[in-house]
Amino acid sequence: MVEVLLGENDRLDWALKQFRRKVKRSGLLRDMKKGRYYEKPSAARKRKQAAARRRKARRARGTRR
């Protein structure tokens, strides 16, 4: 759960900005969007395999430097 603690003199716009940043970093919004519709198991497998290929390629590019 994401929470932002406000002090006595904290501004509301600052707190809202902090909240949005924490939600984005936690991946909560991404998970909610992912659950909006049913994804077939085969499509989920393909998506996960593509993500793994991207991660592997990114790691390979990073090690050459």
VENLINNOR-V223499 format. One record per backbone hydrogen bond with DSSP energy under -1.0 kcal/mol. NH is the residue of the N-H (numbers start at 1). CO is the residue of the C=O. Records with the same first field share a line. If there is no record, write none. Layout:
# VENLINNOR-V223499
NH->CO / CO
This chain:
# VENLINNOR-V223499
15->11
16->12
17->13
18->14
19->15
20->16
21->17
22->18
23->19
24->20
25->21
26->22
28->23
31->27
32->28
33->29
34->30
35->31
36->33
44->40
45->41
46->42
47->43
48->44
49->45
50->46
51->47
52->48
53->49
54->50
55->51
56->52
57->53
58->54
59->55
60->56
61->57
62->58
63->59
